[in-house]
Amino acid sequence: MHELSLCMNLIDQLSGLVRQHGAISVARLEVEVGALCGVEAQLLEDAFSLARLGTVAEQAELLTRVVEPRVRCRQCQAEANTPPNQLFCPACSSLNTDLVQGQALILARVELVRDGPATRH
């Protein structure tokens, strides 16, 4: 399962963040899953539930958000979201487009748990 390997790398990143910020664990993380990145969000969530056992993310909540493809037309300069199998410009129908989002897997946000009493401001 490709997603399990990705989750193991994700756990390594989270462990580094915990050390770097003097935290004790991860409470929550948000991951953006590009529709064209080759990762299934549900499989990633299932794999994370296994990969996190015995780690700093054991109690962490994983939230995934699927990011739809977005293209920018080189011909008319229009930018728009498109279905994954239709990467042409919806404005002028040109196939001369650049993919500007929807192809990446991004660790977007991490909430860490620190040891000690909470401070109020």
C-alpha positions, 0 to 999 in steps of 0.5 A: 500500500503506497499510502502506508509508506507516505504515512510513515514519511508523514510521521517522520515529519511530525516527529521532527516538528514535535522536537523542533517546537518542544512539544510532546505530541500531535493533536491534529493535522490537515493534509491537502490531497491533490486529485491528480497526485496518485493518493486516495484520501480514504486510503491515506486516512486508513493507513494513518490509523495504522502508522500513528500507533506508538508515535507522537501522532498516536492520538492525532486527528487527521483531516484530509481535503481533496484539491481539484485540478486547476489549470491556467491557459497559455493562450487566453490566460484564463484560470479555472478548476477542471475535472481530472480528465479534462485539463483543457481551458474551459474558456477557449478550449485550448489544450495549451494549459499549465496545471497550477494545483491538484497534483500535490500532497501537502501537509497544510497544518499541524496542531501540537500538544505542549507539556504544562499548563495552558496559558490564557491571554 
